[in-house]
Amino acid sequence: MENKEIVLNELKELYTEGYIFGDIAHFHDLLTYEHPDTEVGKAYAEMSEDDELEVLEEYVKYRKQRRL
């Protein structure tokens, strides 16, 4: 599984509702400072800027679809 998929799946599992900016900030802190040595933390750290943008785009689409 690609790093993007690992990170996106974790985002979807942890954050399904609430404030999206807060969720993204919390997710970043969680993986950067609290769990950097996990599979998801390592995948997050290895993503390129383009990968990050793709994950964010897909996550926003996912959240929009859940609201319908």
C-alpha positions as CSV (number, residue, x, y, z in Angstrom):
1,M,0.0,0.0,0.0
2,E,1.3,3.5,-0.9
3,N,2.1,6.0,1.8
4,K,-0.8,8.2,0.5
5,E,-3.3,5.3,1.0
6,I,-2.0,4.5,4.5
7,V,-2.3,8.1,5.6
8,L,-5.7,8.7,4.0
9,N,-7.2,5.6,5.5
10,E,-6.0,6.6,8.9
11,L,-7.5,10.1,8.5
12,K,-10.8,8.6,7.5
13,E,-10.7,6.2,10.4
14,L,-9.9,8.8,13.1
15,Y,-11.8,11.9,11.8
16,T,-15.3,11.5,10.4
17,E,-16.9,14.7,11.7
18,G,-16.1,18.0,13.4
19,Y,-13.9,20.8,12.3
20,I,-11.7,19.8,9.4
21,F,-8.9,22.3,10.1
22,G,-8.7,21.1,13.7
23,D,-8.7,17.5,12.5
24,I,-5.8,18.1,10.1
25,A,-3.8,20.0,12.7
26,H,-4.4,17.3,15.3
27,F,-3.5,14.6,12.8
28,H,-0.2,16.3,12.0
29,D,0.8,16.8,15.6
30,L,-0.3,13.2,16.4
31,L,1.9,11.7,13.8
32,T,4.8,14.1,14.0
33,Y,5.2,14.3,17.8
34,E,3.3,11.4,19.4
35,H,3.5,8.5,17.0
36,P,6.3,9.1,14.5
37,D,7.6,5.5,14.7
38,T,4.3,3.9,13.7
39,E,3.6,2.6,10.2
40,V,1.3,5.6,9.6
41,G,3.8,8.1,11.2
42,K,6.5,6.8,8.9
43,A,4.3,6.9,5.8
44,Y,3.3,10.5,6.7
45,A,6.9,11.6,7.1
46,E,7.9,10.1,3.8
47,M,5.1,11.8,1.7
48,S,6.1,14.5,-0.8
49,E,4.3,17.9,-0.9
50,D,2.3,16.6,-3.9
51,D,1.3,13.5,-2.0
52,E,0.1,15.6,0.9
53,L,-2.0,17.7,-1.4
54,E,-3.6,14.6,-3.0
55,V,-4.4,13.2,0.4
56,L,-6.0,16.4,1.5
57,E,-8.0,16.7,-1.7
58,E,-9.3,13.1,-1.3
59,Y,-10.0,13.6,2.4
60,V,-12.1,16.8,1.7
61,K,-14.0,14.9,-1.0
62,Y,-14.7,12.1,1.5
63,R,-15.9,14.5,4.2
64,K,-18.2,16.3,1.7
65,Q,-19.7,13.0,0.5
66,R,-20.4,12.0,4.2
67,R,-22.5,15.2,4.6
68,L,-24.8,14.3,1.7
